[in-house]
């Protein structure tokens, strides 16, 4: 099937749960945190505030209180399932994701330890220390974890402490806990997830391919490999294992894959112009290596100033980034400043301002939108 870029982008926004899916789609949209994170398979979570709004942007009735309660119900957990990067994942899937994709990041940790002056013996001992400190369902703040390591004679100065916390989670021993107040916290993965799903390798590959392309497609195998951190060989194997769940399309001559059910239910009449206010660290951009369908090259520096890896929140119109936004929290409201990339019509500005109404409901505070 050949798709225009416009239709491919409309389908991608539906896959990302940022546009209404076709009326004939065979299943309803996810309506809770567990459903959304399972739909994606994994969701960017380096920045916890951005990650929270990633859920809110897809669940119109969700509030920050609702989200905290969902995390306490174990609807999603944060860990490093792939590429050494923090994501929210379905709790029962954390173990197999670490086994399938996290092992590549773990294999590269030896060079990092050498740079930091850590031995394998010390790294492994740190895992034992943290495991013992958290046993019995205890949640420890990051500071308490560092104290436990220090008290056991494990070096934690400079970047050593963070690396050891990462290493324990990458090994599948610990994971992030819901915050204790404002403080980052950790817990034992096996105690938080006592009944993990452990599929065979081909089933795991098929699952991650199906989830990625249904939540990001149409897109390429290269994007899938970049997102998962799998080898090119495993990327091909995963797509083949997904079987009929995926369909092949071509967009401007480029082979892409998408959720077959979405393609079969999609018609041009399903598309309409929508404006969305999205967080910086969102699957909308971070889920792809090639972002040209959503973002002009000339605007990349405005999204990632200086190429420092810090993504700015975006305003998106009909699937394309048309500006950035920033917030300033006041006592009784939140000031939102929108910086467009080009002159917007009065109608587009009204639509952009309306796009922040769901954000106001999510945080439970009124917002005031201004333009430079």
HUVENRA-V834753 format. One line per field, one symbol per residue. ss: DSSP state (H for helix, E for strand, C for the rest). psi: psi as a letter, one per 40 degrees, with the letter a starting at -180 (. if undefined). A space follows every 10 residues. Layout:
ss: ???
psi: ???
This chain:
ss: CEECHHHHHH HHHHHCCCCC CCCCCCCCCC CCHHHHHHHH CEEECCCHHH HHHHHHCCCC CCCHHHHHHH HHCCCCEEEE EECCEEEEEC HHHHHHHHHH HHHHHHHCHH HHHHHHCCCH HHHHHHHHHH HHHHCCCCCE EHHHHHHHHH HCCCCCCCCH HHHHHHHHHH CCCEEEEEEE CCEEEEEEHH HHCCCCCCCC HHHHHHHHHH HHHHHHCCEC HHHHHHHHCC CHHHHHHHHH HHHHHEEEEE ECCEEEEEEH HHHHHCCHHH CCCCEEEECC CCHHHHCCCC CCCCCCHHHH HHHCHHHCCC CCEEEEECCE EEEEEEEEEC CCEEEEEEEE CCCCCHHHHH HHHHCCHHHH HHHCCEEEEE EC
psi: hhiidddddd dddddefeih iideheiiih eidddddddd dihhfdhddd ddddddeegd eiiddddddd ddefdiihag eiefihihih deeddddddd dddddddedd dddddefiid dddddddddd dddeifeihh iddddddddd deehheibed dddddddddd eediihiiih behiiiihdd ddgegihgii dddddddddd ddddeeihii ddddddddei iddddddddd ddbediihih hfehhiiihd ddddehidee iihihihiid gidddeeidh edddhideed dddghefeeh hiiihhhfei heiiiiihha deihhhhhhi dihiiddddd ddddeedddd ddefiiihhi h.
